[in-house]
Amino acid sequence: MQKGRLFGAAKSRKKSAANLKSDYYIVGLGNPGSKYERTRHNAGFDVVSILAQRHKISVRMHDYKARLGKGKIGDKSVLLVMPQTYMNNSGQSVKAMMQALGVGADKLIVVYDDMDLKLGNVRVKEQGSAGTHNGMKSVIFSLQTDEFVRVRVGIGKSIDDTVDYVLGEHGDKQAAFDAMKKAADAIESIVKEGVKEAQNGFN
């Protein structure tokens, strides 16, 4: 009886994984919980939320240590992903998802906050280092590659404590919101037109 239940669970999980297969996997980096909502470090989560709202995608499934939502942007299927591991361990969630679904790094788009960009600036990159971003360091370390598309959302630098700054709320909320909408536009461009077109339009 126990074996039957385990076999049934395995079949169910395999079917669930097949249902999540998509053309693109859009991962927003951030920290879970109300304590971190609207903070600079949660720009990745906020961009994914904007995409979810625009395209009527419900991000309510829970698997691979993440919140997930399957839907479409244009004629492409996408899986929206918000890791729930806390920022510094984001790679654990991304790796678990990619291994379970058989996802190649070429299908991955990661969006995150970046202090090296001025508030309001957005950059699309095909690969590169994590810079000072611990969430990106975790993703690159876990995947053992930096060859995946990322969308960087500028939050500006602070001369004060870095941790307090990134975990604080945006000073200019309108400029921050405009930057996140621009990042969402960039991701839509990547999905619909390709990385090169998005770079030409947003970098």
N, C-alpha and C positions, 0 to 999 in steps of 0.2 A: 504493500500500500504506500509506504513511504517512497519507494522508488518511482511509483506511478506519479505521485505528486511532484517529485523532483523533475521527472521527465516532462510533465505538463508545464511546469514553471519554465524549464529551459526552452521548450517550444514557444511558449508565450513571449519570452524575452527576445527570442530570435525574430519572431513576427513583428514585435514592437520595434526592434532595431531596423528591420527592413522598411517599416513605415516612416522612419525618420530620415531615410536616405534622401539627399538633396543635391542640387547643383552647386550650392554655396552654403558654407557654415559661417555665420556672422557672430563672432564672439565679442561681447562687450566686457571689459574688465572693470571691477569695482568691488565693494565690500557689501555683504548682505546686512540687512537689519535697518530699522528706522533711524538708528543713531547716525548712520552715514548717508542718509538720503540728502540730496541737493549739495553734497560736498564736492569740491574740485576733483577729488580722487575717483568719484563715481561718474565721471563724464562718459565712460564707456557704457555703463548701465543706462544712462540717460539717453544716449544716442540710440541704443537698441529699443528703448521704450518709445522713442519718437517713430522709429521704423514700424514697430508693432502697431502703434496707433494709426499711422498713415495707411497701412496695408491690412488692417483689421486681423492681426495675428495675435492669438491668445498665448501668452507666455506663462503657462500654468502647469505644464508637465514637469515632473521632477525625476531626473535620472543623471547618472554620471556626475554626481555632486554638482548639479547645475539645474537652473530653471530653463525650460526649453519651449519653443513655439515653432510649429511648422506652418509654412504658408508660401505665398508667391510674391515676387517683385517682378512686374512685367510678366514675361512668359517663363521665368526661371523659378524653380523651387528653392526655398531657402529654409534653413533652420536657424532661428535666433537663439543665442545661448548666453546665459548669465551665470558664470561659475559662482558657487556658494561656499567656496573654500576659504574665503578671505583673500585679499589681493596677493599676498606673498606666496600663496600656494596655488595660484590660478592654473599653473601647468598641469597639476594633478587631474583636474577636471577635464581640461582640453585633451590631454593624452588618453584618458579613459574613454572619452567620446570617440576620438579618432580611431582608436584601436577597435572598439566595439562595432563601429559602423564601417570600418575599412576606408577611412577618409584619407586622401593624400593631401599634403601641405598646399598643393596648388589650388585646392578648393576652399582654403581657409582665409577669412578676413578678420583681423583683430583690430578693434577700435579702443583707444585709451587716451587718458590725459597726458599731456607732455609739458613740463615746465620749461623746456628749451625753446618753446614757441611762444610768441606773444599771444595774449588773450585775443581770441577771434580768428587766429590763423589756423588753417587746416592743411595737412600734408598727407599725400598718398605715396607710400613707398612699397616696392616689390620685395625688399629684403633689407637686412642690416642689423646692427647691434641693438641692444635694448636700451642703450644710454644709461641713465640713472634710474630707470623705472623697474622696480622690483617685480611687479606682475609680469612684465615682459621677460625679465630675466628667468622667471620661473617657467614661462611657456617655452622659451628657447631651450633651456636646460632639459626640460621634460621631453621635448620633441627631438632634441639633438639636431636641430636645424633652425636657421634664421631665414630660410627661403620661403616666406609666405607673405602675403599682402597685409599691410597694416595701415590704418588711418589714424593719424596723430591729431589730437585736439588741443590746441594751445590754451594753457591756463595762466601763463606768465610766471615770472620768478618772484621770489620773496627774499629780502635781505635778512629776514628773521628765521626762526626755526622752520625747517622744511616740513617736518611731520605735522606741526600745527597748521601750516599753510595748506598742505594738500588735504588735510582732514577738516579744514574750515569751509564755510560756505563762500560762494563767489561774491566778490565785492560788487562788481558790476553785473548784476543778474541778467540784464537784457543782452549785453554783449556776449555773455557766456551761453545764453540760450540761442542766440543767433549763430554762434560757432558750432553748437551741437546740431542745429538744423542744417548747417552747411556740411557738416561731417556726414549726416544722414543722406544729404543730396549726393555727396561723393560716393558713398557706398552704393546707392542706387545706380550711379553712373558706371561703377565697376561691374555690377551685375548685368546691366543692360548693354553696355558698350565696350567694356574691357578696361584693363588697368591703364593703358597708354592714354586713352581718351580722358579718363578721369584725372590723370596727372596733368594733362594739357589744360583741363578745365578748372582745376582746383589748386594746383601747386603754384 
